[in-house]
Amino acid sequence: MAKLAKRTAAARAAFEGKSNLSVEEAVKLIKSTAAAKFDETLEIAMNLGVDPRHADQMVRGVVTLPNGTGKTVRVAVFARGAKADEAKAAGADIVGAEDLMETVQGGKIEFDRCIATPDMMPLVGRLGKVLGPRNLMPNPKVGTVTMDVAAAVQAAKGGEVQFKVEKAGVIHAGIGKVSFDEAKLAENVRAFVDAVSRAKPSGAKGTYVKKVSLSSTMGPGVSLDLASATGN
């Protein structure tokens, strides 16, 4: 524990008094202080001026990061027949119909992304209480209810990140590994911020993007200069 406390104290000291950094400065600082024994994830948090309790202020979408996430994504697909074969050929980890529904109902969820063909949604709909709270429910708005299951599987495996605003108006996501090059991480940051900015809902009033912060999995956070993050 003493070593951990020393590491944490050193990281906090390095971040002391630093805020509103450029994307490049923040990424460099986080990379230089990440001291965990595993390859930490670069995490982004965006505070938005929205109240997601109102339908016209809900923010959700998907972005394909230019340099991927560095994470192995396990994909489940609800499909039958030729579409099930397509999903398997595209690299889906789990493919099924009623059998997959029973597995999920039994509490066994061994996947990070769930995709379904439209005809399977009456079946998948029964799993709302299980998949919904885990943000795994297929949704046509983010391309996970589709007939093109092969493209959806490949996108999920290739660095696609879904985002959805939480009750407090915050969006957070993992957008790469600390081991990535600084330039690649900076590119991922701006791609994510751009996607959230473009998803601005019709009901958003006043300042939309209030604050953007970066951190590593185990490290403290630092706020970004909004102009640097948005490219304005």
VENSULNOR-V117471 format. One record per residue. PHI is phi in whole degrees, 0 to 359 (none if undefined). Layout:
# VENSULNOR-V117471
phi:PHI
phi:PHI
This chain:
# VENSULNOR-V117471
phi:none
phi:299
phi:297
phi:297
phi:298
phi:296
phi:299
phi:298
phi:297
phi:295
phi:295
phi:295
phi:296
phi:294
phi:269
phi:306
phi:75
phi:256
phi:201
phi:52
phi:278
phi:291
phi:303
phi:296
phi:296
phi:295
phi:297
phi:298
phi:297
phi:294
phi:298
phi:285
phi:250
phi:292
phi:235
phi:291
phi:280
phi:243
phi:282
phi:293
phi:268
phi:277
phi:248
phi:242
phi:230
phi:238
phi:267
phi:248
phi:275
phi:225
phi:240
phi:294
phi:291
phi:264
phi:303
phi:277
phi:239
phi:286
phi:241
phi:207
phi:177
phi:213
phi:220
phi:265
phi:290
phi:300
phi:241
phi:71
phi:257
phi:79
phi:256
phi:278
phi:260
phi:269
phi:244
phi:251
phi:231
phi:268
phi:198
phi:234
phi:57
phi:298
phi:291
phi:295
phi:296
phi:300
phi:297
phi:298
phi:295
phi:279
phi:108
phi:299
phi:278
phi:224
phi:226
phi:184
phi:225
phi:301
phi:297
phi:290
phi:300
phi:296
phi:298
phi:293
phi:299
phi:282
phi:92
phi:265
phi:240
phi:250
phi:208
phi:252
phi:216
phi:238
phi:237
phi:214
phi:281
phi:305
phi:292
phi:269
phi:295
phi:301
phi:287
phi:295
phi:303
phi:291
phi:261
phi:306
phi:291
phi:269
phi:278
phi:304
phi:299
phi:267
phi:58
phi:249
phi:292
phi:303
phi:214
phi:298
phi:293
phi:246
phi:79
phi:259
phi:247
phi:200
phi:276
phi:271
phi:295
phi:298
phi:295
phi:294
phi:295
phi:296
phi:295
phi:298
phi:282
phi:260
phi:111
phi:280
phi:236
phi:270
phi:222
phi:209
phi:290
phi:266
phi:307
phi:278
phi:82
phi:248
phi:243
phi:223
phi:198
phi:268
phi:232
phi:144
phi:255
phi:300
phi:287
phi:297
phi:300
phi:304
phi:297
phi:291
phi:294
phi:299
phi:295
phi:295
phi:302
phi:293
phi:295
phi:291
phi:299
phi:298
phi:296
phi:293
phi:298
phi:288
phi:270
phi:305
phi:281
phi:297
phi:274
phi:288
phi:243
phi:69
phi:288
phi:276
phi:266
phi:271
phi:203
phi:231
phi:232
phi:237
phi:203
phi:263
phi:310
phi:254
phi:255
phi:290
phi:258
phi:219
phi:278
phi:257
phi:292
phi:299
phi:297
phi:292
phi:288
phi:265
phi:78
phi:272
